[in-house]
């Protein structure tokens, strides 16, 4: 196996927008995510729409829906 071709591997700190922080292995020392297992609707059981960049409003305008 060739030396020095693989990226460095860190114990990474993952920070979610909900405030949850956990550790895992990754090629970057720190990562920020929008949705994690603690706040994702599939795991929490709540119906919540995660809107990215106004897609819901754009869809509603396109089809003249009252949103």
C-alpha positions in Angstrom: 0.0 0.0 0.0 1.3 3.5 -0.9 2.2 5.8 2.0 0.7 9.3 2.4 -2.2 8.9 -0.1 -5.0 8.6 2.4 -6.6 11.6 4.1 -6.0 12.2 7.8 -8.7 10.7 10.1 -9.9 12.7 13.1 -12.1 12.2 16.0 -14.7 14.7 14.8 -17.2 16.8 16.7 -20.6 16.9 15.0 -22.9 19.8 15.9 -26.5 19.9 14.8 -28.7 23.0 14.4 -30.9 21.7 17.2 -27.9 21.9 19.6 -27.1 18.2 19.8 -23.3 17.5 19.8 -21.7 14.1 19.4 -18.4 12.6 18.4 -17.5 10.3 15.5 -14.7 9.6 13.1 -14.3 11.7 10.0 -11.8 13.3 7.7 -12.6 16.8 9.1 -12.2 17.7 12.8 -15.6 19.5 13.1 -18.8 19.3 11.1 -22.1 21.1 11.3 -25.4 19.5 10.2 -29.0 20.7 9.9 -30.8 17.5 11.0 -29.6 14.7 13.3 -31.1 11.6 14.8 -32.4 13.6 17.8 -34.4 16.1 15.7 -35.2 14.2 12.5 -39.0 13.7 12.0 -38.6 10.0 11.2 -37.0 9.3 14.6 -39.1 11.8 16.7 -42.4 10.9 15.2 -43.5 14.5 14.7 -44.7 15.8 11.4 -42.3 18.7 10.6 -41.4 20.0 7.2 -37.7 20.9 6.8 -37.8 23.7 4.2 -34.6 24.5 2.4 -34.3 27.7 0.5 -38.0 28.4 0.3 -39.0 25.4 -1.8 -42.4 25.1 -0.2 -43.3 28.7 -0.9 -42.1 28.4 -4.5 -44.2 25.2 -4.9 -47.3 26.9 -3.5 -46.8 29.9 -5.7 -46.4 27.8 -8.8 -49.6 25.9 -8.3 -51.6 28.7 -6.7 -52.1 26.9 -3.4 -53.0 28.6 -0.2 -50.1 27.8 2.1 
